[in-house]
Amino acid sequence: MFKNIKDVLSHSTAMKASVVAGLAVAALATGVPAQISRSYADAVNVQAPQVPSFANVVDAVSPAVVSVRVESRVNPVADEDDSFGLGRGFDELPDDHPLKKFFKQFEQQQGHNQQQGQNQQKGQQDGKGRLRPVAQGSGFFISEDGYLVTNNHVVSDGAAFVVVLNDGTELDAKLIGKDPRTDLAVLKVDGKGKKFTYVNWADDNKVRVGDWVVAVGNPFGLGGTVTAGIVSARGRDIGSGPYDDFIQVDAAVNRGNSGGPTFNLNGQVVGINTAIFSPSGGSVGIAFAIPADTAKNVVATLIKSGTVSRGWLGVQIQPVTKDIAESLGLSEPNGALVVSPQDGSPGQKAGIKNGDVVTAVNGDPVKDPRDLARRIGAMQPGSKVDVSLWRDGKAQSVTVELGTLPADQNQASNDDNSQPAQPPQPSSEKALADLGLTVGPSDDGKGVAITAVDPDSDAADKGVKEGEKITSVNNQQVSNAGDIAKVIDEAKKGGRTRALFQIQSTDGSRFVALPITNG
């Protein structure tokens, strides 16, 4: 084992001399001319570009990386009578029959097992049921007094936790807090005065695509394992939640690496390994890590309070596509389009309406719905924020006092104040035919029911389906085909080439921009 760079270089020089000597001996033995032998030696002495070594980084950070073993309480399964399905009636056999003797012993054993199960169930109710391993992952110390970070999905089903240090020492750990939305959790071990080796967070602003990284963890329960690669991409959305902002790396990450750190060459934590993309279940060079800045803030909050409270605006949103931007008169397809504010939410109380586009928060431009969710979620409940909106072709703003993000949100239905449906007029029939839509009265009198969609139309291409409803066009409520035609005419007169339709389905509400002709 080499202790420092000097030892490594010294060993390298000795190895080079050995190779040269070996080549010279081989040349003498085979009659190769001396000048050729010297050229071999000269070739060996050529200084080739050095491949970076990760050994020093690994030596420094390995003591801070641990394995996390998770245990859960056993759920006893009640024994059932006749578990082998053999039926009854064996008591009618003669007393000396071997089968009767066997089943008498079997019933006694069953009764014993059932009593054990009842005792075990009682023990579980008392919090003393038997524990069994249910998961194994990785983690790392962030303080010398024993706080460590791992993934929420590693510890979520656990009742007890054991941390295994890189020297094999096992320590019981206590769950301090967890945050399912970012898949982070914090554990604490009591070292009884021992100071643990810990690592620091990297600066996200200095992490670049192409940087070398080293992943250390516990894949497949093997213990401390090191892999290396580069940062492949940043800002990845893998569909796991509204706060997706992962770093993608190509270092080999496998099952059991979850919760383990990815380091830069300075030994700082760039991210926490949390997911992989793999058709086979093994590493294919696509792994995702929670960025250090996200983790640092969440972890600090978990240590302080055990939970994470996030700001809540309370609006259902969707992306602003190029077509939608054109239909609304926006110059760029940026921001988050409000499908509907939830009843009683902070956004609704502040006056945010369906069809508004949130373009900025406290003056900072909003790129897309994910960006808006992250910005609002990073703020404290009760904070007052200035929300910039695009409404009816012009910019305006509202002040919102954020609420607390509920644990389980339900999207509010639209606030429909529709009038009874009227029979369509000939001009409206033409307007709708141009869109590829046939409509009729809605069963509940709210909106306009779509009864048919031309499969060759733009509406069909945008996913509009028979059985759905049109509740508004260009943010104006509609209750019949005539209303739709009127709004389309107004849009044409204003020079618009697209109209924004709000479509209601069993899956919720969404906006679709459809082209309108000038014929």
C-alpha positions in Angstrom: 0.0 0.0 0.0 1.5 3.4 -1.0 1.1 6.1 1.5 1.8 9.1 -0.7 2.6 10.3 -4.2 6.4 10.0 -3.5 6.1 6.3 -2.8 4.0 5.8 -6.0 6.6 7.6 -8.1 9.5 5.7 -6.5 7.8 2.4 -7.2 7.1 3.5 -10.8 10.8 4.3 -11.3 11.9 0.9 -9.9 9.4 -0.9 -12.1 10.7 1.0 -15.2 14.3 0.0 -14.4 13.2 -3.7 -14.0 11.5 -3.6 -17.4 14.6 -2.2 -19.1 16.8 -4.8 -17.5 14.5 -7.6 -18.5 14.4 -6.4 -22.1 18.2 -6.2 -22.2 18.6 -9.8 -20.9 16.1 -10.9 -23.4 18.0 -9.2 -26.2 21.3 -10.9 -25.2 19.6 -14.3 -25.0 18.1 -14.0 -28.4 21.0 -12.3 -30.2 19.2 -9.0 -30.8 21.8 -6.3 -31.5 22.7 -4.0 -28.7 21.5 -0.9 -30.5 18.0 -2.5 -30.9 18.1 -3.3 -27.2 19.0 0.3 -26.4 16.1 1.5 -28.6 13.7 -0.7 -26.5 15.0 1.0 -23.4 14.7 4.4 -24.9 11.1 3.6 -25.8 10.3 2.6 -22.2 11.8 5.9 -21.0 9.5 8.0 -23.2 7.1 9.9 -20.9 3.5 9.1 -22.0 0.6 11.2 -20.8 -0.4 10.2 -17.3 -3.9 8.8 -16.6 -5.3 10.5 -13.4 -5.2 8.2 -10.3 -8.1 8.3 -7.9 -6.1 6.6 -5.1 -5.5 9.7 -3.0 -9.1 10.7 -3.2 -10.3 7.2 -2.2 -7.8 7.0 0.7 -9.1 10.3 2.0 -12.9 9.7 1.7 -13.4 6.0 2.2 -13.5 6.2 6.0 -16.5 8.6 5.7 -18.5 6.2 3.5 -20.6 3.5 5.2 -23.0 0.7 4.5 -26.6 1.0 5.8 -28.4 -2.1 6.9 -32.2 -1.7 7.4 -34.3 -4.0 9.5 -38.1 -4.2 9.8 -40.5 -6.0 12.1 -41.8 -9.3 10.9 -45.6 -9.5 10.2 -46.6 -12.9 11.6 -48.9 -15.0 9.4 -51.6 -16.8 11.3 -51.5 -20.5 11.0 -54.6 -22.0 9.4 -56.4 -25.2 10.2 -55.8 -28.0 7.6 -52.8 -26.1 6.1 -52.0 -29.2 4.0 -55.6 -29.5 2.6 -55.9 -33.1 3.9 -59.4 -32.8 5.3 -60.8 -34.1 8.6 -61.9 -37.5 9.9 -58.6 -38.9 11.0 -59.9 -39.2 14.6 -62.1 -42.1 13.3 -59.0 -44.2 12.6 -57.9 -46.9 15.1 -55.8 -45.6 18.0 -52.8 -47.7 16.9 -53.0 -46.5 13.3 -49.7 -44.8 12.3 -51.5 -42.0 10.4 -53.6 -41.2 13.5 -50.5 -41.0 15.6 -48.7 -38.8 13.1 -51.6 -36.3 12.8 -52.0 -36.2 16.5 -48.4 -35.1 16.8 -48.9 -32.7 13.9 -51.9 -31.0 15.6 -49.9 -30.6 18.7 -47.1 -29.0 16.7 -49.6 -26.8 14.9 -51.0 -25.6 18.3 -47.5 -24.9 19.5 -46.7 -22.9 16.3 -50.0 -21.0 16.6 -49.2 -20.1 20.2 -45.8 -18.9 19.1 -47.4 -16.8 16.3 -49.8 -15.2 18.9 -46.9 -14.4 21.2 -44.9 -13.0 18.3 -47.9 -10.9 17.2 -48.3 -9.6 20.8 -44.6 -8.8 20.9 -45.0 -6.8 17.7 -47.9 -4.9 19.1 -45.7 -4.2 22.1 -43.0 -3.0 19.7 -40.8 -6.0 20.5 -41.5 -8.2 17.4 -38.6 -10.0 15.7 -36.6 -7.8 13.3 -35.4 -9.0 9.9 -33.2 -7.3 7.2 -35.3 -5.7 4.5 -32.9 -3.4 2.7 -29.2 -2.5 2.3 -27.7 0.7 0.9 -25.0 3.2 1.4 -24.4 6.5 3.2 -21.7 8.9 4.3 -20.8 11.0 7.3 -21.3 14.8 7.1 -20.1 15.6 10.7 -17.6 14.3 13.2 -20.4 13.7 15.7 -22.1 11.0 13.6 -24.7 12.6 11.4 -24.9 10.7 8.0 -26.9 11.0 4.8 -28.6 8.3 2.8 -31.7 7.9 0.5 -35.2 7.9 1.8 -36.1 4.9 -0.2 -33.3 2.9 1.6 -34.7 3.6 5.1 -38.4 4.2 4.4 -39.6 0.7 5.6 -37.2 0.4 8.4 -37.8 0.0 12.2 -34.1 -0.3 13.1 -30.8 0.7 11.3 -27.3 -0.5 11.5 -24.3 1.4 10.1 -21.3 -0.6 9.0 -18.0 1.4 8.9 -15.3 0.7 6.3 -13.3 -1.2 9.0 -16.2 -3.5 9.7 -17.4 -1.8 12.9 -21.2 -2.0 13.3 -23.1 0.8 15.1 -26.8 1.2 15.7 -28.3 4.4 14.1 -31.3 6.5 14.8 -33.5 8.0 12.1 -33.4 11.8 12.4 -35.7 12.7 9.5 -36.5 11.9 5.9 -37.9 13.7 2.8 -39.6 11.5 0.2 -39.9 14.4 -2.3 -36.1 14.6 -2.7 -35.4 11.0 -1.6 -33.1 12.1 1.2 -32.8 10.9 4.8 -30.5 11.6 7.8 -29.3 9.0 10.4 -27.3 9.6 13.5 -24.9 7.2 15.3 -23.6 7.5 18.8 -19.8 7.0 18.7 -19.5 7.4 22.5 -17.0 10.2 22.1 -15.5 9.0 18.9 -14.9 11.5 16.1 -15.9 10.2 12.7 -14.2 11.1 9.4 -16.6 13.2 7.4 -16.8 14.8 4.0 -17.9 18.3 2.7 -20.3 19.4 0.0 -19.1 20.5 -3.4 -20.1 23.8 -5.0 -22.8 23.1 -7.6 -21.8 26.1 -9.6 -18.3 24.5 -10.2 -19.6 21.1 -11.4 -19.2 20.8 -15.1 -20.2 18.2 -17.7 -17.0 16.2 -18.4 -15.5 16.5 -14.9 -14.1 13.3 -13.3 -16.1 11.8 -10.5 -15.7 8.9 -8.1 -18.6 6.9 -6.7 -18.1 5.0 -3.4 -20.7 2.6 -2.0 -22.0 -0.8 -1.1 -23.2 -2.4 -4.4 -24.9 -5.8 -3.9 -23.8 -5.8 -0.3 -20.1 -6.2 -1.2 -18.9 -3.3 1.0 -16.7 -0.4 0.1 -16.5 -0.4 -3.7 -15.1 2.4 -5.9 -16.0 3.2 -9.5 -15.0 6.2 -11.6 -16.4 8.1 -14.5 -17.4 11.6 -15.6 -20.4 14.0 -15.2 -22.5 13.1 -18.3 -25.2 15.7 -18.0 -26.9 18.1 -15.5 -30.5 19.1 -14.8 -32.0 15.7 -15.7 -35.7 15.1 -15.2 -36.4 11.4 -14.8 -40.1 11.8 -13.9 -39.7 10.9 -10.2 -41.3 14.2 -9.0 -41.6 17.9 -9.4 -38.1 18.6 -7.9 -36.1 16.5 -10.4 -32.8 18.1 -11.1 -30.4 15.2 -11.2 -26.7 15.0 -12.1 -26.1 12.2 -14.6 -22.8 10.3 -14.3 -21.4 7.3 -16.1 -19.5 5.8 -13.1 -20.8 2.3 -12.5 -23.7 2.5 -9.9 -25.6 -0.7 -9.0 -28.2 -1.9 -6.4 -26.8 -1.1 -3.0 -25.1 2.1 -4.1 -28.2 4.1 -3.2 -27.5 6.8 -0.7 -23.8 6.7 -1.4 -21.8 9.7 -2.5 -20.2 10.7 -5.8 -17.0 12.8 -5.2 -15.0 15.2 -7.3 -11.2 14.9 -7.3 -11.0 17.2 -4.3 -12.9 14.7 -2.2 -16.1 16.8 -2.0 -19.6 15.4 -2.5 -21.0 16.3 -5.9 -24.2 14.3 -5.4 -26.0 11.4 -3.7 -26.6 8.4 -5.9 -30.3 7.7 -6.1 -31.3 6.0 -9.3 -30.0 4.2 -12.4 -31.4 3.6 -15.9 -31.0 0.0 -16.7 -33.0 -2.5 -18.8 -31.1 -5.3 -17.2 -31.0 -4.2 -13.5 -27.2 -3.7 -13.6 -25.1 -0.7 -14.5 -25.2 0.5 -18.1 -23.4 3.7 -17.4 -26.4 5.9 -16.7 -26.8 6.9 -13.1 -28.5 9.8 -11.4 -27.4 11.7 -8.3 -29.1 14.4 -6.2 -27.1 17.6 -6.6 -25.0 18.8 -3.6 -26.8 22.1 -3.3 -30.2 20.5 -3.1 -29.0 17.9 -0.6 -27.2 20.4 1.6 -30.3 22.5 2.2 -32.6 19.6 2.7 -30.2 17.8 5.1 -29.7 20.9 7.2 -33.4 21.3 7.6 -33.9 17.6 8.5 -31.2 17.8 11.2 -32.8 20.9 12.6 -36.5 19.9 12.6 -36.8 16.3 11.3 -39.1 17.3 8.4 -39.1 19.7 5.4 -41.8 22.3 5.0 -42.2 23.7 1.6 -44.0 26.7 0.1 -47.2 26.0 -1.7 -48.8 28.1 -4.4 -51.7 25.7 -5.1 -52.1 25.8 -8.9 -52.2 23.1 -11.5 -49.7 23.9 -14.2 -48.4 22.7 -17.6 -45.6 23.7 -20.0 -45.9 26.5 -22.4 -45.3 25.1 -25.9 -44.5 27.1 -28.9 -48.1 26.7 -30.1 -49.5 27.8 -26.8 -47.1 30.8 -26.6 -48.3 31.9 -30.1 -52.0 31.5 -29.1 -51.4 33.7 -26.0 -49.3 36.4 -27.8 -46.1 35.4 -25.9 -42.8 36.0 -27.7 -41.1 33.0 -26.1 -42.4 29.6 -25.0 -41.3 30.1 -21.4 -43.1 30.0 -18.0 -45.8 27.8 -16.5 -49.4 27.8 -17.8 -52.0 27.7 -15.0 -54.6 25.1 -15.8 -56.6 25.7 -12.7 -56.0 27.1 -9.2 -57.0 24.8 -6.4 -60.0 25.9 -4.3 -58.9 27.9 -1.3 -55.2 27.8 -2.3 -52.9 30.8 -1.8 -52.8 31.3 -5.6 -56.5 31.4 -5.9 -56.8 33.9 -3.0 -54.2 36.1 -4.7 -56.3 36.2 -7.9 -54.4 33.8 -10.1 -56.7 32.4 -12.8 -56.7 29.5 -15.2 -55.0 30.6 -18.4 -52.5 32.8 -16.6 -48.9 32.2 -17.4 -46.5 32.5 -14.5 -43.4 34.2 -16.0 -41.4 35.2 -12.9 -41.1 34.8 -9.2 -39.7 37.8 -7.3 -38.3 39.1 -10.6 -36.5 35.9 -11.5 -37.7 34.4 -14.8 -39.5 31.1 -14.7 -38.3 28.6 -17.3 -41.0 25.9 -17.1 -43.3 24.2 -14.6 -40.5 22.2 -13.0 -38.6 25.5 -12.4 -41.6 27.1 -10.8 -42.2 24.1 -8.5 -38.6 24.1 -7.3 -38.6 27.9 -6.7 -41.8 27.8 -4.7 -40.9 24.6 -2.9 -37.6 26.2 -1.8 -39.4 29.0 0.0 -40.8 28.9 3.5 -44.5 28.8 4.1 -45.8 32.2 5.0 -43.4 34.0 2.7 -44.8 36.7 0.5 -43.7 36.5 -3.1 -44.3 38.6 -6.1 -45.6 36.5 -9.0 -45.4 37.9 -12.5 -48.2 36.8 -14.8 -49.1 37.1 -18.5 -52.8 37.6 -18.8 -55.0 38.7 -21.7 -52.0 39.8 -23.8 -50.3 41.9 -21.1 -48.0 41.5 -18.1 -49.2 42.0 -14.5 -48.3 40.8 -11.1 -49.8 39.6 -7.8 -48.5 39.2 -4.3 -49.0 35.7 -2.9 -48.6 34.6 0.7 -47.4 31.0 0.3 -49.1 28.2 2.2 -47.6 24.8 3.3 -47.3 22.1 0.7 -49.8 19.4 1.7 -48.5 15.8 2.1 -51.1 14.7 -0.5 -52.4 17.2 -3.0 -55.7 16.8 -4.9 -56.1 18.9 -8.0 -59.2 21.1 -7.8 -61.8 20.9 -10.4 -62.5 23.9 -12.6 -64.8 26.6 -11.4 -67.4 26.4 -14.1 -70.3 28.9 -14.2 -71.7 27.9 -17.5 -75.1 28.7 -19.1 -77.4 26.0 -20.5 -76.2 24.6 -23.8 -77.7 26.1 -26.9 -78.0 24.4 -30.3 -75.1 25.2 -32.6 -75.5 27.7 -35.4 -74.4 27.1 -38.9 -71.4 29.5 -38.7 -70.2 27.8 -35.5 -70.5 24.4 -37.1 -68.2 25.5 -39.9 -65.7 26.9 -37.4 -65.6 23.6 -35.5 -65.5 21.6 -38.7 -62.3 23.5 -39.6 -60.9 22.4 -36.3 -61.8 18.8 -36.9 -64.3 18.7 -34.0 -67.9 17.9 -33.7 -69.5 19.0 -30.4 -72.8 18.8 -28.5 -74.3 19.7 -25.2 -72.5 18.5 -22.1 -74.5 16.1 -19.8 -73.8 18.3 -16.8 -74.5 21.5 -18.6 -70.9 22.7 -18.1 -68.7 23.2 -21.1 -69.1 21.6 -24.5 -68.9 17.9 -25.1 -66.7 16.6 -27.9 -68.7 14.0 -29.8 -66.3 13.3 -32.6 -62.7 14.1 -33.7 -61.4 14.0 -37.3 -58.5 11.6 -37.1 -56.6 13.7 -39.7 -57.0 16.9 -37.8 -54.6 18.9 -35.7 -56.9 18.3 -32.8 -56.4 14.5 -33.1 -52.6 15.1 -33.4 -52.7 17.0 -30.1 -54.5 14.2 -28.3 -58.0 15.6 -28.2 -60.5 12.7 -27.9 -64.1 12.0 -28.2 -65.8 12.1 -24.8 -63.7 15.0 -23.5 -65.1 18.5 -22.9 -64.1 22.0 -24.0 -64.5 24.3 -20.9 -62.9 27.5 -22.2 -61.3 29.0 -25.3 -58.7 31.7 -24.9 -59.5 31.7 -21.2 -63.2 32.5 -21.9 -65.8 30.1 -20.6 -67.9 28.4 -23.3 -71.2 26.6 -22.9 -72.0 25.9 -26.6 -70.6 25.8 -30.1 -71.7 29.4 -30.7 -69.5 30.6 -27.8 -66.5 28.8 -29.3 -67.1 30.3 -32.8 -67.4 33.8 -31.3 -64.1 33.5 -29.4 -62.4 32.2 -32.5 -63.6 35.1 -34.6 -62.3 37.5 -32.0 -58.9 35.8 -32.1 -58.8 36.0 -35.9 -59.6 39.7 -35.9 -56.8 40.2 -33.4 -54.4 38.6 -35.9 -54.0 35.3 -34.0 -53.4 32.1 -35.8 -54.1 29.8 -32.9 -56.6 29.5 -30.1 -56.1 28.0 -26.7 -58.6 25.3 -25.7 -59.0 24.1 -22.2 -59.9 20.4 -22.4 -61.4 18.5 -19.5 -61.1 14.7 -19.2 -61.4 12.0 -16.6 -57.6 12.5 -16.0 -57.9 16.2 -15.3 -57.7 19.5 -17.2 -55.1 20.6 -19.8 -54.6 23.3 -22.4 -54.2 22.6 -26.1 -53.4 25.2 -28.8 -55.2 24.6 -32.1 -54.7 26.4 -35.4 -57.5 28.6 -36.6 -58.0 29.4 -40.3 -58.8 32.8 -41.8 -61.2 31.5 -44.3 
